[in-house]
């Protein structure tokens, strides 16, 4: 069963707040919310208004998709510019899993993996002379 949005958002807010070294009262004050109300939100008992969600993102330095439980979609390009990274119906389960993992990497990690993959492709190319 899918976790309710209020619970997803609350858990993400709590984790981000703890990482930032802030108390519930600190965050509530910075976003202009009563600390009791913020506490209910963090416990997954309520959802914030859009304005407060925006403030929460700014204060905790967290992208909105993380609060909404959409981390897996964050790396999905909005335009056709990364069409090759979108899953296709004929992709194997292993390829889809790899694409999901790639989207979670930093650009530096992606470049490194690209170099490794390029070397593997070149090594397996037919007719290519292999060293002894």
N, C-alpha and C positions, 0 to 999 in steps of 0.2 A: 504494500500500500504506500502511496506517495505521501511524503511528509507535508503537512500544511504550510503554506507560504509564511504565515506568522511565525511558525517555529523555525523555519529556515532562516528568515531574516533575523530573528532574535539570536539564534546561535551565531550567525555571522557577525552581528553587531557586538556580541559579548567577546568573541574571539579577537575582533579588531580592537576593541577597547582595551582588552588585557595586553595585547601586543603593543599598544600605544602607551601603556603604563598609566591609564586614566581610571578614575572611579566612575561609577554610574552618575554621581552628582556632578562631576567635572563635565561629562559629555552632555548631560541634561542642561546644564547652565549654558554651555557653548551653543547648543542648538535652540535654546529658548523654550525649554519644556520642563515641566515639574519633574523632579527626580523620581517620584512615585510612578508617574506615567511612563517615564523612560524604563523603569524597572519592569513594568508590566509588558512593555514592548520587547525587552530583552528576554523575558520568560516565555515569549510566544503567545501571550494572551491578547495582543492587539496589534494592528498594523498602523504605521505612522501615515500622516497625510503626505502627499507628494512633496510639499515644500519642506517638511521635516526630514523626509528621506534624502532630499538633495543636501540639506545642511549636514545630515549625518555622514553622507559620503565625503563632504568637504572636510569636516572635523576629523574623521577617522582615516581620511586618505584611502578610501576604498571605492572601487568602481561600482556603479549601481548593479551591474550584472551579477556581482558576487553576492550582494544582499538579496537578490531575487533568485539565487540558486541556479544561475545560467552560466556558470563557469565554462562548461563544455562548449557553449556556443560563442564564447568571447572571441576565439580565434577565427571564427567563420567569417569570411569576407562578405560585406554587404553588397558589393558589386561583382561584376564578372571578372574582376582582376585577380582572383585566386581560385578560379573555377576548378583548377586541377586538384585543389585540396578538398573540395566538397565530395562527400561520399556518393558513389553511383550505385545503381541497383545491382550491377554485376560485380561489385567489390566483394572480396572474401571477408570473412569475419576478422581474420588477422590483419588485413589491410585497413579495415575500419578502425580497429583497435589502435593500430599504429598512428593513423591520422588523428585520433582523439588525443593520444599522448604527445604528438608533435605540436599540437595547438597549445599545450601547456608549457612548452619550453620557451626559454628566452631566445632572442634573436641570435645571440652568440652560440647557444647550444644547437640551434637549428643549422647554423653555418658549419659547425663542427661535424654534425651528423651528415650534412650534405657532402662534405669532403670525403667522409668515410664511405658513403653510398657510392659516390663517383668512382672512388678507387675500386670498390667491389665490382661495379659495372664494367669498368675498363679491364679488370683482370679476367672477367668471364666472357669478354668479347671474342667471338670466333676469329681465328686467323691472327690473333695478337700473339707475338712472340713472348714466351714466358722465360724469365731468368731461372737459372739453376740454383 
